[in-house]
Amino acid sequence: MRWAVASALSTVATAWAVIAQPADPLPAGPGHDLVTTTCAQCHAIGTAIAKRRSPEDWAGIIQRMIGLGAPLDADQAKVAQTYLVAHFAPQARSSDAVSAPRSAATQQAAITYPRPSGPSQWPAYGGGDANMNFSPLAQIAPKNVARLKQAWVFHYGAGQHDQGDQGLDARFEVTPLLIGGVMYISTPTNPLKPDLKSTITALEPETGKVIWKYEAPANIHGRGIAYWPGDAKTAPRILFGTDGGYVMAVDVTTGRPARGFGRGGRIDAYIGVASEMVGETRRDTYTIPNPVSIYKDLFITAARPGEAGPPGPLGDIRAWDVHTGRLVWTFHVVPQPGEPGHETYTGDEWRNVSGANVWSTMSLDAENGILYAPTGDLNADARGPNLYANTLLALDAATGKLRWHRQITHHDIWDWDSPTPAMLFDLDREGKKIPAVAITGKHGLFFMFERLTGAPLNGFEEKPTPQPSAPSDEVWPTQPFPTAPGPVARTQMTRDEVADLLPGMKNFCQSYWDENKVVSAPLYAPRQSPDHATITYPGPTGGPNWGGGSYNPDLGLYFINVQNRAVYRPKAEAGSGLGMSMHAAVPDAGQEAGPAAPYAPRPPRGRGTPAFSFKAPDGTYLSCGATPWGELVAVDVVHQRIAWRSPLGTTPSLGAKGLMTGAANLGGSMATKSGLVFIGASNDRKFHAYDGRTGKLLWQADLEASAHATPISFMGKDGRQYVVVAAAGGTAVGGREMSDTLVAYRLP
């Protein structure tokens, strides 16, 4: 572990004082007895010295104490101030100095550590358990957002390069936490810098300066971390997953692995999900990918077991004791023998299945004790509806028992997971507040359910779906559709909608369409046919994806970013499947390189020749698919309609014509009370602010790399509102430009 000191005026100490002190914690020297006897009359000595202060601050505190009755004359006040300044003034800030770790709370310290709330905090991924990604701040508003300026930039050490995405483990997609005046982030390793350590880093949120840093023994995996506020006997903890299927806890008062948690602050979450047949063969693919959910003294984990298909580790949802790391309950996302729903699986199709897992983020209704978990596809060739795959699960957070569930895609052959975090809100219907939960899948359908019962709030109708020309049990006969609104992402296109961005482009694309006898199939149609070439929407990355949406409760608008990426398949050969393999027509992109060897640099993405695309003069390939290729969409949840759509992202190589094309995007948005929506996500290295009421783009800034992350906002101790986003590039849709930046903005 390596420490970087910010100052002894530690914001950590201010947030979680007081830590247990020995009988006489004060150093010897002139004024020792005076301070001890005077301060001890009203409170513990530890309270007085828990925070280091400037000479002016100590003078002000002494005068305030005198005003409250402290028996000190002017000379004694001067002696007390001199003593306190000598021993408890801020230390000089130095990036190279090493700080002494703070004492951990003991059983003798009757302390509670609150989980702060309010406009100056961002205490959990998504802004809180409800995953609304909403800030109640309004200092930055539509009328002044154009004046927004960069406040600071933090570089975690990977540097800049143009080698493109270096793989899932090296992606910096973190959403920071802001708790008690301290910002916490995780940072990844990078194969281009073998000596770079993965860290939990605490930052001063107004400056981006390091307060402390913990270097983890393995790469920290995922898009963020979770904070548990502690209790009377245990200090607060940061929890996070690492490569190899481990979960770690770090004590925020010491910056060290949490004592009493597992072995050395780490538990092995791979144990219990891998059968003897699987053994250690899949440990390298198994992780706890996103922030865990905190419910009272439990932390609840999802899983990313990998996509190699069975036999593999299970994708179960599990709860653990946050003090010790001991397992408390397990929910099997694929029902095991003897469990309800197991009968929906045939033979051994349930055995060692890795899918139906939650690889995104869960939500929590703490008041009612319900966990909401969106699952992905089954990742196996099982018959039947694939129970609990592509489903919103509502589980009892204390026991793991199923409350209710709604499957939003049956027998998924399209890779249409449910990756967007469920969003919890109160729906205003005819003056009555209804506890609601909203979710979208990659397919772009938007569902709302009553939170306690799962009753549909915007319809849930099973409709017949397009079937292949030859009978097949791969395509389920019906699928659920909401009554309203319509899909948030494109689900079909016509020949007349092919893109027309460069001379000759439309003619080329339409000729391609005609020569291949293309059919644009509707939602849920098979991706390929033995009779003709096929174009389907959305692509395997959505529609919506893991970034999810944001919600402004004052406007009743849910904001979600989507991709409109055409999936082109030529006429199928005999024996071909109907679903997953595809050539996606991606704007300005070629074929994705295969997985890199562990800890080896990932080669730049090859260009290839994407299908259903037009080669531009600069050598890039532009999708023939209808524009915009990326959008930000606002859903009016009260009136169940699409309020507006705006292009998200640009194609810089097209000049003025590229300003309205939209772009491939991954990452999330953040809404504010003033009516703004902040989002990076697009692969053009831009950070944007939209008017949430109209969808008008009001401001954007250039970044070192694209911001495939979700921004946060908070009020600094200087009384200024900040907006912060990770901008590192990468992901499945990113460009070649990569960086290691966390960027903050504020008004001048």
C-alpha positions in Angstrom: 0.0 0.0 0.0 1.2 3.5 -0.8 -0.1 6.7 0.7 -0.3 10.2 -0.7 -1.0 12.8 1.9 -3.3 15.6 1.2 -3.1 17.3 4.6 -3.7 16.6 8.2 -6.8 18.8 7.9 -8.4 15.6 6.7 -11.8 15.6 5.3 -12.0 12.0 6.2 -11.5 12.8 9.9 -14.2 15.6 9.7 -16.7 13.1 8.3 -16.1 10.3 10.7 -14.7 11.7 13.9 -14.6 10.7 16.6 -12.2 7.7 16.7 -11.4 6.1 20.0 -8.5 7.9 21.8 -6.2 6.7 24.6 -6.6 8.1 28.0 -4.2 11.0 27.3 -4.1 11.6 23.6 -2.3 15.0 23.9 1.4 15.4 23.4 3.4 16.9 26.2 4.4 20.6 26.1 3.4 24.0 27.4 -0.4 24.3 27.5 -1.0 20.5 27.7 -2.6 20.7 31.2 -4.6 23.8 30.4 -6.1 22.4 27.2 -6.8 19.0 28.9 -8.6 20.4 31.9 -10.5 23.0 30.0 -11.8 21.0 27.1 -12.6 17.9 29.2 -15.2 19.9 31.1 -17.6 19.8 28.2 -16.6 17.0 25.8 -14.1 14.2 25.1 -10.5 15.4 24.3 -10.7 13.3 21.1 -13.6 15.5 19.8 -11.5 18.6 20.2 -8.5 17.4 18.3 -10.1 15.1 15.7 -9.7 17.8 13.1 -6.6 19.8 12.4 -7.2 23.6 12.1 -5.5 26.7 11.0 -4.3 29.2 13.7 -7.2 31.5 12.8 -9.7 28.6 13.2 -8.2 27.6 16.6 -8.5 31.2 17.8 -12.1 31.4 16.7 -13.0 28.1 18.4 -11.3 29.2 21.6 -13.2 32.5 21.6 -16.5 30.7 20.9 -15.8 28.3 23.9 -15.1 31.3 26.1 -18.4 32.7 25.1 -20.0 29.5 26.1 -18.4 29.6 29.6 -14.9 28.2 29.2 -12.8 29.7 32.2 -10.0 31.2 30.2 -8.6 34.7 30.4 -6.7 36.4 27.5 -3.3 35.0 28.4 -4.6 31.5 28.9 -6.4 31.7 25.6 -3.1 32.6 23.9 -1.3 29.7 25.6 -4.0 27.2 24.5 -4.0 28.5 20.9 -0.2 28.2 20.7 -0.3 24.7 22.0 -3.1 23.6 19.6 -1.4 25.2 16.6 1.9 23.6 17.4 0.4 20.1 17.5 -2.9 20.2 15.6 -2.4 22.6 12.7 -2.7 21.4 9.1 0.4 19.7 7.7 1.9 20.9 4.4 0.4 19.2 1.4 2.9 17.0 -0.4 2.2 14.4 -3.1 5.3 12.5 -2.0 4.9 12.5 1.8 3.5 9.5 3.7 0.7 9.9 6.2 0.3 7.9 9.3 -2.9 5.8 9.1 -5.7 6.8 11.3 -6.8 4.6 14.2 -9.7 2.3 13.5 -12.8 2.4 15.6 -12.8 0.0 18.5 -15.6 -1.7 20.5 -15.1 1.0 23.2 -16.0 3.7 20.7 -19.8 4.2 20.8 -19.8 5.9 17.3 -22.2 5.9 14.5 -21.1 6.9 11.0 -24.0 8.4 9.0 -24.5 8.0 5.3 -24.8 11.7 4.4 -27.5 12.8 2.1 -28.5 16.0 0.5 -27.4 18.1 -2.5 -23.6 18.1 -1.6 -23.5 14.2 -1.7 -23.4 11.4 -4.2 -23.4 8.5 -1.8 -24.1 5.6 -4.2 -23.9 4.7 -7.8 -26.9 6.2 -9.6 -27.0 9.0 -6.9 -28.7 6.6 -4.5 -30.5 3.3 -4.2 -33.2 4.4 -6.6 -30.8 4.9 -9.5 -32.5 8.1 -10.5 -29.1 9.8 -11.4 -30.7 13.0 -10.2 -29.1 16.0 -8.5 -31.3 18.4 -6.5 -28.8 21.3 -7.3 -29.8 24.2 -9.5 -26.8 26.6 -9.4 -25.8 25.4 -12.9 -28.9 26.1 -15.0 -30.0 26.4 -18.6 -29.5 30.2 -18.5 -25.8 29.9 -17.5 -24.6 26.5 -18.5 -22.9 27.9 -21.6 -20.4 29.5 -19.2 -19.3 26.2 -17.7 -15.5 25.8 -17.5 -13.1 23.1 -16.5 -12.2 23.2 -12.8 -9.7 20.4 -12.6 -8.5 17.2 -14.2 -7.2 14.1 -12.3 -5.0 11.6 -14.1 -4.8 8.2 -12.4 -1.6 7.2 -14.3 -2.4 5.2 -17.4 -1.7 8.2 -19.6 -2.9 8.9 -23.2 -2.5 6.8 -26.3 -4.2 6.0 -29.6 -4.1 2.2 -29.3 -7.8 1.9 -28.7 -9.6 -0.2 -26.1 -7.3 -2.4 -24.0 -10.0 -4.8 -22.9 -12.7 -4.9 -20.3 -10.3 -5.0 -17.3 -8.6 -1.7 -18.3 -11.7 0.4 -18.8 -12.1 3.5 -16.7 -15.9 3.9 -16.6 -16.3 4.8 -12.9 -19.0 6.8 -11.4 -17.4 8.6 -8.4 -18.9 8.7 -4.9 -19.1 12.0 -2.9 -19.5 11.4 0.8 -18.8 13.7 3.7 -16.7 16.1 1.6 -14.5 13.3 0.1 -14.7 11.9 -3.4 -13.9 8.2 -3.9 -13.1 6.4 -7.1 -11.6 3.1 -8.3 -9.0 3.0 -11.0 -8.0 0.0 -13.2 -4.7 -1.5 -14.3 -3.5 -1.2 -17.9 -1.6 -3.7 -20.0 0.3 -0.9 -21.6 1.7 0.0 -18.2 2.4 -3.3 -16.4 3.6 -1.5 -13.2 0.4 0.5 -12.8 -1.6 -0.6 -9.8 -5.3 -0.6 -9.4 -6.5 1.7 -6.6 -9.1 3.1 -4.4 -8.4 6.8 -4.4 -9.8 9.5 -2.1 -9.8 13.0 -3.7 -10.5 16.5 -2.5 -13.6 17.2 -4.7 -13.0 20.9 -5.1 -9.4 20.4 -6.5 -8.9 16.8 -7.6 -5.9 16.5 -5.2 -5.2 13.1 -3.7 -6.1 12.6 0.0 -5.1 9.0 0.2 -4.7 6.0 -2.1 -5.0 2.3 -1.5 -3.2 0.0 -4.1 -5.2 -3.2 -4.5 -3.5 -6.6 -4.9 -5.6 -7.3 -8.0 -7.3 -5.3 -10.7 -10.4 -3.6 -9.5 -13.2 -4.5 -11.9 -16.3 -2.6 -12.7 -17.9 0.8 -13.0 -17.8 1.9 -9.5 -17.6 1.2 -5.8 -20.0 1.0 -2.9 -20.0 2.7 0.5 -21.2 1.2 3.8 -21.6 3.8 6.6 -20.4 1.7 9.5 -22.0 1.3 12.9 -21.2 1.8 16.6 -18.3 -0.7 16.4 -17.1 -0.6 12.8 -15.8 2.3 10.7 -17.2 2.9 7.2 -16.1 0.7 4.4 -15.6 0.9 0.6 -16.5 -2.4 -1.0 -15.5 -3.4 -4.5 -14.9 -6.5 -6.7 -11.5 -7.5 -8.2 -10.4 -9.9 -10.9 -10.6 -13.5 -10.0 -14.0 -13.3 -8.3 -12.9 -11.6 -5.1 -14.6 -8.8 -3.1 -12.6 -6.5 -0.9 -13.4 -4.0 1.8 -11.3 -1.0 2.7 -11.7 1.0 5.9 -12.1 4.6 4.9 -10.7 5.9 8.2 -7.4 4.1 7.6 -7.2 3.5 3.8 -6.3 -0.1 4.6 -8.1 -3.5 4.2 -11.0 -3.7 6.7 -10.2 -5.7 9.8 -12.4 -8.7 10.4 -13.6 -8.9 6.8 -12.9 -12.2 5.3 -9.1 -12.9 5.3 -7.0 -9.8 5.1 -10.0 -7.7 4.0 -11.0 -10.0 1.1 -13.5 -12.8 0.4 -13.5 -15.3 -2.4 -16.9 -15.0 -4.1 -16.0 -17.6 -6.7 -16.4 -20.3 -4.0 -19.9 -21.6 -4.1 -20.7 -20.8 -7.8 -18.3 -23.2 -9.5 -19.1 -26.9 -9.4 -16.5 -29.7 -9.4 -16.9 -30.0 -13.1 -16.1 -26.2 -13.6 -13.4 -26.0 -10.9 -10.9 -23.2 -11.4 -11.2 -23.2 -15.2 -13.4 -20.1 -15.3 -12.0 -18.1 -12.4 -10.4 -15.6 -14.8 -13.7 -14.8 -16.4 -15.7 -14.5 -13.1 -16.1 -11.0 -11.5 -18.4 -8.9 -9.4 -18.7 -6.3 -12.1 -20.6 -3.3 -10.8 -21.1 -1.7 -7.4 -22.7 -4.0 -4.8 -26.0 -3.0 -3.2 -25.9 -2.1 0.5 -28.9 -3.0 2.6 -28.5 -2.5 6.4 -25.6 -4.8 7.4 -25.7 -6.7 4.1 -23.9 -6.2 0.8 -25.6 -7.9 -2.2 -23.6 -9.0 -5.2 -24.5 -9.8 -8.8 -22.0 -11.6 -11.1 -20.4 -11.6 -14.5 -19.4 -15.3 -15.0 -18.2 -14.8 -18.6 -20.0 -15.8 -21.8 -18.2 -19.0 -22.9 -21.4 -21.0 -22.3 -21.8 -24.0 -20.0 -20.3 -25.6 -18.1 -19.5 -22.4 -16.1 -19.9 -20.7 -12.8 -23.4 -19.7 -11.8 -24.6 -16.1 -12.1 -26.4 -16.1 -8.7 -27.4 -13.1 -6.7 -26.0 -13.4 -3.1 -26.0 -11.4 0.1 -23.1 -11.2 2.6 -22.5 -9.9 6.1 -20.7 -6.6 5.6 -18.8 -7.0 8.9 -17.3 -10.5 8.3 -18.0 -11.2 4.6 -19.9 -14.4 5.5 -22.6 -15.6 3.0 -26.1 -14.9 4.3 -28.4 -15.9 1.4 -28.4 -17.0 -2.3 -30.9 -16.6 -5.0 -30.4 -19.0 -7.9 -31.1 -17.2 -11.2 -31.4 -20.6 -12.8 -33.8 -22.6 -10.5 -32.1 -25.6 -9.1 -33.7 -29.0 -8.4 -36.5 -28.7 -5.9 -37.0 -24.9 -6.4 -40.1 -23.4 -7.9 -39.6 -22.9 -11.7 -37.1 -25.7 -12.1 -39.7 -27.7 -14.0 -39.5 -25.1 -16.8 -36.0 -26.5 -17.7 -35.6 -29.8 -19.6 -33.2 -32.5 -18.5 -29.8 -31.1 -17.5 -30.3 -27.8 -19.3 -30.2 -26.0 -15.9 -26.8 -27.4 -14.9 -23.7 -25.2 -14.7 -25.4 -22.4 -16.6 -23.7 -19.0 -16.3 -26.4 -16.8 -17.8 -29.5 -15.1 -16.5 -27.0 -13.1 -14.4 -27.1 -9.4 -13.4 -24.1 -7.9 -15.0 -25.3 -4.3 -14.6 -26.5 -2.5 -11.4 -29.3 -3.4 -9.0 -31.6 -1.0 -7.2 -33.0 -1.0 -3.7 -36.2 0.1 -2.0 -34.8 0.2 1.5 -38.1 1.3 3.1 -39.9 -1.8 1.8 -36.8 -4.0 1.8 -37.0 -5.0 -1.9 -34.0 -5.5 -4.2 -34.6 -5.0 -8.0 -32.3 -7.0 -10.2 -32.4 -6.9 -14.1 -31.0 -10.1 -15.6 -29.4 -10.9 -19.0 -29.9 -13.7 -21.4 -29.4 -17.3 -20.4 -26.2 -17.8 -22.4 -27.1 -21.5 -23.1 -29.1 -23.5 -25.6 -31.9 -24.4 -23.3 -35.5 -24.8 -24.5 -38.5 -23.1 -23.0 -38.9 -19.5 -21.9 -35.6 -19.5 -20.0 -37.1 -18.5 -16.6 -35.5 -15.6 -14.8 -33.4 -14.7 -17.8 -34.1 -11.2 -19.3 -36.2 -10.5 -16.2 -36.8 -7.9 -13.6 -36.5 -9.7 -10.3 -38.0 -8.3 -7.1 -36.3 -10.0 -4.1 -36.7 -9.6 -0.4 -33.4 -7.9 0.5 -33.2 -9.5 3.9 -33.8 -13.1 2.8 -33.4 -13.3 -1.0 -36.9 -14.8 -1.4 -38.7 -13.9 -4.6 -41.4 -11.2 -4.2 -42.4 -11.0 -7.9 -40.8 -11.1 -11.4 -41.5 -9.9 -14.9 -39.7 -11.4 -17.9 -39.4 -8.8 -20.6 -38.0 -11.1 -23.3 -38.8 -14.8 -23.6 -36.1 -17.2 -24.9 -33.7 -14.5 -25.9 -31.7 -15.3 -29.2 -30.9 -11.7 -29.9 -28.6 -10.9 -26.9 -31.2 -8.4 -25.6 -30.2 -8.4 -22.0 -31.8 -6.1 -19.4 -28.7 -4.2 -18.6 -30.2 -0.8 -17.6 -30.5 -0.3 -13.9 -34.1 -0.3 -12.7 -35.2 3.2 -11.7 -37.4 3.7 -8.7 -39.8 6.6 -8.5 -43.2 7.7 -7.4 -45.7 7.9 -10.3 -48.3 10.7 -10.0 -51.5 9.3 -11.4 -54.6 11.4 -10.9 -53.2 12.9 -7.7 -52.2 9.6 -6.2 -48.6 8.6 -5.7 -47.9 5.1 -6.8 -44.5 3.5 -5.9 -43.1 2.5 -9.3 -40.1 0.9 -11.0 -39.1 1.5 -14.6 -36.9 -0.6 -16.8 -35.7 -0.8 -20.4 -34.0 -3.7 -22.2 -31.6 -3.5 -25.1 -34.6 -4.0 -27.3 -35.7 -0.5 -26.4 -39.1 -1.3 -24.8 -40.0 0.8 -21.7 -41.9 -0.9 -18.9 -43.3 0.4 -15.6 -44.5 -1.8 -12.7 -45.9 -1.1 -9.3 -43.0 -1.7 -7.0 -44.6 -3.8 -4.3 -46.7 -6.1 -6.5 -45.2 -6.0 -10.0 -48.6 -5.0 -11.5 -48.0 -3.3 -14.9 -48.5 0.4 -15.0 -48.2 1.0 -18.8 -49.5 -2.3 -20.1 -47.9 -5.8 -20.5 -49.5 -7.5 -23.4 -48.2 -10.8 -25.0 -48.3 -10.3 -28.8 -47.4 -12.8 -31.5 -43.9 -12.4 -32.9 -42.5 -12.9 -36.4 -41.7 -16.6 -37.1 -39.1 -18.1 -39.4 -40.3 -19.6 -42.7 -39.5 -23.1 -41.4 -40.8 -24.2 -38.0 -38.3 -23.6 -35.2 -38.5 -23.7 -31.4 -35.7 -21.0 -31.3 -38.2 -18.1 -31.7 -40.7 -17.9 -28.9 -44.3 -17.4 -30.2 -45.1 -14.3 -28.2 -43.3 -11.5 -26.5 -44.5 -8.9 -23.9 -45.1 -5.3 -25.1 -46.1 -2.2 -23.2 -49.2 -0.4 -24.3 -47.3 2.9 -24.4 -45.0 4.6 -25.1 -43.5 3.2 -28.2 -39.9 1.9 -28.3 -37.3 4.4 -27.2 -34.8 3.1 -29.9 -35.3 2.4 -33.6 -36.7 -1.1 -34.3 -37.0 -1.0 -38.2 -36.1 1.1 -41.2 -37.2 1.5 -44.8 -35.2 1.6 -48.0 -35.9 5.4 -48.3 -34.3 6.0 -44.9 -30.8 4.9 -45.9 -28.2 7.5 -45.0 -27.4 10.2 -47.5 -24.3 12.0 -46.2 -21.8 12.0 -49.0 -22.0 12.2 -52.8 -23.0 8.8 -54.1 -23.8 7.3 -50.7 -27.5 7.0 -51.0 -27.3 5.4 -54.4 -24.7 2.9 -53.3 -26.7 1.9 -50.2 -30.0 1.5 -52.0 -28.3 -0.5 -54.8 -26.8 -2.7 -52.1 -30.3 -3.1 -50.6 -31.8 -4.1 -54.0 -29.0 -6.5 -55.0 -29.2 -8.4 -51.7 -33.0 -8.3 -51.7 -32.9 -6.9 -48.2 -35.9 -7.1 -45.9 -36.1 -4.8 -42.9 -37.6 -7.1 -40.3 -39.6 -5.9 -37.3 -38.7 -6.3 -33.6 -38.3 -9.9 -32.5 -37.9 -11.2 -36.0 -35.1 -13.7 -36.5 -31.8 -12.0 -37.4 -31.3 -14.1 -40.5 -33.4 -15.9 -43.1 -32.7 -18.6 -45.7 -34.9 -16.5 -48.1 -33.3 -13.1 -48.1 -30.8 -10.7 -46.5 -32.1 -9.1 -43.3 -31.7 -5.9 -41.4 -32.9 -5.8 -37.8 -32.8 -3.3 -35.0 -31.5 -2.7 -32.3 -28.1 -4.2 -32.4 -26.6 -6.5 -29.8 -25.4 -3.5 -27.7 -28.9 -1.9 -27.8 -30.8 0.4 -27.8 -30.2 1.2 -24.2 -27.3 -0.3 -22.4 -25.6 -0.4 -18.9 -25.4 3.4 -18.6 -29.2 3.5 -18.0 -31.3 6.6 -17.6 -31.8 9.6 -15.4 -35.0 11.0 -14.0 -36.2 14.5 -13.2 -39.1 14.1 -10.7 -40.2 17.7 -11.1 -40.6 17.3 -14.9 -41.8 13.6 -14.8 -39.2 12.9 -17.6 -36.9 9.9 -17.9 -33.9 10.4 -20.1 -32.2 7.5 -21.8 -29.5 7.4 -24.4 -29.8 4.8 -27.2 -28.0 3.5 -30.3 -29.7 2.9 -33.6 -27.3 0.4 -35.1 -28.4 -1.7 -38.1 -27.7 -5.4 -37.9 -27.2 -6.7 -41.4 -27.2 -10.5 -42.2 -26.9 -12.0 -45.7 -29.1 -14.8 -46.8 -28.6 -17.7 -44.4 -27.0 -20.9 -45.5 -28.5 -24.2 -44.7 -28.1 -25.1 -41.0 -27.4 -21.6 -39.8 -28.9 -20.4 -36.6 -31.5 -17.6 -36.4 -30.0 -15.3 -33.8 -26.7 -14.2 -32.5 -23.9 -14.1 -35.1 -24.1 -10.9 -37.1 -22.2 -8.1 -38.9 -23.3 -4.8 -37.4 -23.1 -1.8 -39.6 -21.3 0.5 -37.2 -20.5 4.2 -38.0 -16.8 4.7 -38.5 -15.7 1.3 -37.1 -14.4 -2.0 -38.3 -14.4 -5.5 -36.9 -13.6 -5.9 -33.2 -10.4 -7.7 -32.4 -10.6 -10.9 -30.3 -9.8 -11.0 -26.6 -6.2 -10.2 -25.8 -4.0 -12.4 -23.8 -4.0 -11.6 -20.1 -1.8 -8.6 -19.2 -0.8 -8.2 -22.9 -1.4 -5.0 -24.8 -4.6 -5.3 -26.9 -3.9 -4.8 -30.6 -5.6 -1.8 -32.4 -9.0 -2.6 -33.8 -8.8 -3.8 -37.4 -10.7 -2.0 -40.1 -12.1 -4.8 -42.2 -15.1 -4.1 -44.4 -18.3 -3.7 -42.4 -21.4 -4.9 -44.3 -24.1 -2.5 -45.4 -21.7 0.5 -45.2 -20.2 3.1 -47.5 -16.5 3.8 -47.7 -15.8 7.5 -47.2 -12.9 9.3 -49.0 -10.9 9.3 -45.8 -11.1 5.5 -45.7 -13.7 5.2 -42.9 -16.9 3.2 -43.3 -20.2 4.9 -42.6 -23.3 2.9 -41.9 -26.0 2.8 -44.5 -28.5 2.6 -41.6 -30.9 5.4 -40.9 -29.7 8.3 -38.9 -29.5 9.4 -36.2 -27.2 6.6 -35.1 -27.4 7.8 -31.5 -30.0 9.6 -29.6 -31.0 11.0 -26.2 -34.6 10.3 -25.6 -37.0 11.8 -23.0 -40.0 9.7 -21.8 -42.9 11.4 -20.2 -43.8 8.7 -17.5 -47.1 10.4 -16.5 -48.6 10.7 -20.0 -46.7 7.6 -21.3 -45.3 9.2 -24.4 -42.0 10.2 -26.0 -41.5 13.8 -25.1 -38.6 14.5 -27.4 -35.6 13.0 -29.2 -32.3 14.6 -29.9 -29.2 13.4 -31.8 -26.4 12.4 -29.4 -22.9 12.6 -30.8 -21.5 13.6 -34.1 -19.4 12.3 -37.0 -16.5 14.9 -37.2 -15.2 13.6 -40.5 -18.4 14.8 -42.2 -18.1 18.4 -41.2 -21.4 20.3 -40.9 -23.4 17.2 -42.1 -22.0 15.2 -39.2 -23.5 17.4 -36.5 -26.8 15.7 -36.7 -25.8 12.1 -37.4 -25.7 11.0 -33.8 -23.0 8.4 -32.8 -22.4 5.1 -31.2 -22.5 5.6 -27.4 -22.2 3.9 -24.1 -22.5 5.5 -20.6 -25.2 7.2 -18.7 -26.8 10.6 -18.1 -27.4 12.8 -15.0 -30.3 15.1 -14.6 -30.4 18.2 -12.3 -33.2 20.1 -10.6 -32.6 23.1 -12.8 -33.7 21.1 -15.8 -30.4 20.1 -17.3 -29.3 16.7 -18.6 -25.5 16.0 -18.6 -24.1 13.2 -20.7 -20.9 12.1 -22.4 -21.4 8.6 -23.8 -20.9 9.4 -27.5 -17.6 8.2 -29.1 -16.7 11.7 -30.5 -14.9 12.9 -27.3 -17.7 15.4 -26.3 -19.4 16.1 -23.0 -22.9 17.6 -23.4 -25.6 19.5 -21.5 -29.1 19.4 -22.9 -32.3 21.3 -21.9 -34.4 18.6 -20.2 -37.6 20.3 -21.2 -36.9 20.6 -24.9 -34.0 18.4 -25.8 -32.0 21.3 -27.1 -28.2 21.0 -26.9 -27.0 24.0 -24.7 -23.3 23.3 -24.1 -20.6 20.8 -25.0 -16.9 20.5 -24.2 -14.0 18.7 -25.8 -12.4 15.8 -23.9 -9.1 14.0 -24.1 -11.1 10.8 -24.7 -14.7 9.9 -24.9 -16.7 9.8 -21.6 -18.2 6.4 -21.5 -19.3 6.8 -17.9 -22.1 8.4 -15.9 -21.5 12.0 -14.5 -22.3 13.2 -11.0 -22.9 16.6 -9.4 -22.3 18.0 -5.9 -22.0 21.3 -4.0 -18.4 21.9 -2.9 -17.4 23.4 0.3 -16.7 26.6 -1.6 -20.4 27.0 -2.3 -20.0 26.1 -6.0 -21.8 23.3 -7.9 -19.5 20.8 -9.7 -20.2 18.3 -12.5 -17.6 15.5 -12.8 -17.2 12.7 -15.3 -14.7 10.0 -16.2 -13.3 10.4 -19.7 -11.1 7.6 -20.8 -12.4 6.3 -24.1 -12.6 2.6 -24.9 -15.6 0.2 -24.6 -17.1 -1.7 -27.5 -18.0 1.6 -29.3 -15.1 3.8 -28.5 -12.5 5.4 -30.7 -8.7 4.9 -30.7 -8.0 7.8 -28.4 -7.6 6.7 -24.8 -6.9 8.7 -21.6 -6.9 8.4 -17.8 -8.9 11.5 -16.9 -11.5 12.4 -14.4 -12.7 15.9 -15.3 -14.6 18.5 -13.2 -16.6 21.5 -14.4 -18.0 24.5 -12.6 -19.2 28.1 -13.4 -16.4 30.7 -13.4 
